[in-house]
Amino acid sequence: MDYSIEVQKAIDSIEENLDDDIKLKDIAKKSHLSEFYFHRLFHKITGETVMGYVRKRRLSKAAYDLKNTELNILDIAVKYQFSCGESFARAFKRMYGITPYEYRRSNKAINLYKKINIFRKNNASMLMAA
């Protein structure tokens, strides 16, 4: 059986809820699969772990917000489910090599991790953003 449609539905659901508390068990339940099996399928089809994908997408959305909104950095961190500004700054720097504050003040372009569409042939996952 091809579970690609279920994985894409899960990706779509994740995308609609990036600023909510997302748990693997809830995503797997919507797909009518066990957490273990869903996680293996997701990784096999996308090359990403479920929560790794969620983290990358949240950080990409946060990077967008840093450049395109007036929200303060802590509000952006909380919006994307980071427990505190420090954990957000560490995750952001680990992914982009620059702190959220430095990014907001710079003209540096970074590669944003975009939504996966498993049915698109050229599924490049990075997008340049200034």
C-alpha positions in Angstrom: 0.0 0.0 0.0 1.3 3.5 -0.9 1.1 5.8 2.2 2.4 8.8 0.3 -1.0 10.5 0.4 -1.2 10.1 4.2 2.3 11.5 4.6 1.4 14.5 2.4 -1.8 15.1 4.4 0.3 15.0 7.6 2.7 17.6 6.0 -0.2 19.8 5.1 -1.6 19.5 8.6 1.8 20.4 10.1 2.0 23.4 7.9 -1.4 24.7 9.0 -0.5 24.3 12.7 3.2 25.4 12.9 2.4 27.9 15.6 0.5 25.2 17.7 1.8 22.5 19.9 2.5 19.6 17.5 3.0 16.1 18.8 4.0 13.0 16.8 1.3 10.9 18.4 -1.4 13.3 17.2 -0.1 13.4 13.6 0.2 9.6 13.5 -3.3 9.2 15.0 -4.8 11.3 12.2 -3.0 9.0 9.7 -4.4 6.0 11.5 -0.9 4.6 12.0 1.2 3.9 15.1 3.7 6.5 16.0 6.6 4.1 15.3 5.3 3.2 11.8 4.3 6.7 10.9 7.7 8.0 11.9 9.5 5.4 9.8 7.2 6.1 6.8 7.7 9.9 7.1 11.5 9.5 7.3 11.6 7.0 4.4 9.4 9.3 2.1 10.8 12.7 3.0 14.3 12.0 4.3 13.4 14.0 7.5 12.2 13.0 10.9 8.8 14.4 11.7 9.9 16.7 14.5 13.0 17.7 12.6 10.8 18.8 9.8 8.6 20.7 12.2 11.6 22.4 13.8 13.1 23.5 10.4 9.7 24.8 9.2 9.2 26.8 12.4 12.6 28.3 12.2 12.0 29.2 8.5 8.7 30.9 9.4 10.4 32.7 12.3 13.1 33.9 10.0 10.5 35.3 7.7 8.7 37.0 10.6 12.0 38.5 11.7 12.4 40.3 8.4 8.7 41.0 7.6 7.0 41.9 10.9 7.6 44.2 13.8 7.0 41.4 16.3 9.8 41.3 18.9 12.1 38.3 19.0 10.6 36.8 22.1 7.1 37.0 20.7 8.3 35.2 17.6 10.0 32.5 19.7 6.8 31.9 21.7 4.7 32.0 18.5 6.7 29.0 17.1 6.6 27.0 20.4 10.1 27.7 21.7 10.1 27.6 25.5 12.3 30.7 25.8 14.2 33.2 23.8 17.5 31.5 24.6 16.4 28.1 23.2 15.1 29.9 20.1 18.3 31.8 19.6 20.4 28.6 20.0 18.2 26.7 17.5 18.2 29.6 15.0 22.0 30.0 15.2 22.5 26.2 14.8 20.4 26.2 11.7 21.5 29.5 10.1 24.8 30.4 11.7 23.6 33.8 12.9 21.4 34.9 15.8 17.9 36.1 15.3 18.9 39.6 16.4 21.9 39.6 14.0 19.7 38.3 11.2 17.0 41.0 11.7 19.6 43.8 11.7 21.5 42.5 8.7 21.0 42.4 4.9 22.2 38.7 4.9 20.1 36.3 2.8 19.6 32.8 4.3 18.2 29.6 2.9 14.7 29.0 4.2 13.5 25.5 4.5 10.3 25.3 2.5 7.3 22.9 2.7 7.9 19.5 1.3 5.5 18.4 -1.5 6.3 14.7 -2.0 4.4 14.7 -5.4 6.5 17.4 -6.9 9.4 16.1 -9.0 11.9 18.8 -8.2 11.4 19.0 -4.4 14.1 21.4 -3.5 13.7 22.1 0.2 15.6 25.4 0.4 14.5 28.9 -0.6 16.6 32.0 -0.5 15.3 34.9 1.6 16.7 38.3 2.3 
